[in-house]
Amino acid sequence: MASRARSLRPPSRRWRRRIHRHAGHTFRTVQDPDMSWDDARRAEWEANVFASALLMPREAIPRAWKEIADPEGMAAFFQVSQQAMTFRLDNLGLLE
């Protein structure tokens, strides 16, 4: 019974990010299977951008920021790491 309850828990923040990054890699690889090393580095960046957009949507972040206004609270709300949230907030110009 305990193992069944464990399987019903939502995935951890790290696991969610990993799933979304891999999805980004999958979409990128399907589009261009003949990538060079430089393309692979770009694909990594694109996968991170994809995961950030999926887990922390551009439209939702400013609305939540008005209510929460704290990177740690925002990370908990969106179930991502504080580092990922801080990076996203900075990219959206909300930490200035």
N, C-alpha and C positions, 0 to 999 in steps of 0.2 A: 504493500500500500504506500509506503514512503517513497518508493521509486516512482510510482504513478503521480503522486503529488508533486514531486520534483519536476516531472516532465510537463506539468501544467503551468509551471511558473513562466512568466515572460522571460525572454532571453536577456542576458546581461547587456549593458551598454557596449562593451567591447565586442561582444558577439554580434549585436545588431549592426554595428559599424562595419565589421568584417563581412557580413552578409551583403551589405549594400556596396561595399568596395568591390567585392567579387562580381556582383551584378554589373557594375560599371566596367570591369575588365571584360566580362562576357560580351556586353554590347559592343565594346571597342574591338575585340578580337573578331567578332562576327563581321564587322565592317571592313577590317583590314588584317587578314591573317599573316601577311608578309611584313612584319614590323622589324626594323633595325633596332640596335641598342638605343639610339636617340629616340626613336618612336616608342620604345618600351618605357623610357623615362616619362615621355609625354603621356602615354597611356596610364601610367601610375598617377600622374597629376590629374588627368581627366577622371579617373576612378574616384579619387578623393573629392573632387568637385561634385561629381554625381552623388556620392554618398552624403555630402554636406547638404546639397539641395534637397535630397529626398528626406533626410532626417530633420533638417532645420530649414523649412521652406521660407524663402525670401519674404513672402506676404505675411507669414505668421510671426516672424521674429520681432518686427517693430511693434506690433500690437501687444505681444506678450511683454516686451521690454518696458512699455508704458506702465504695466501693472507690477512687474517684478523688479526691474531695474537693478539686478544683481547677477553677475555671471554665474555664480554658484547656484543660485535659485533657478536660473534659466536652464543650466545644464541638467538639474534634477527634473525640471518640468518637461524638457524634450528628451530625457533619458539618454544623454550623451555625456562624454567626458567634459570636465571643466575646460581642458585645453582646447578641445574641438569647438566648444561654445565660444570661448574667448576669441579664437581665431575667426569664427563666423561673425561675431559681433564687430570685430575690428574691420573685417572685409566689408561689412555693410555700413561702416562709418558711425556706429552707435557708441563707441568707446572714446570718441574724441572729446 
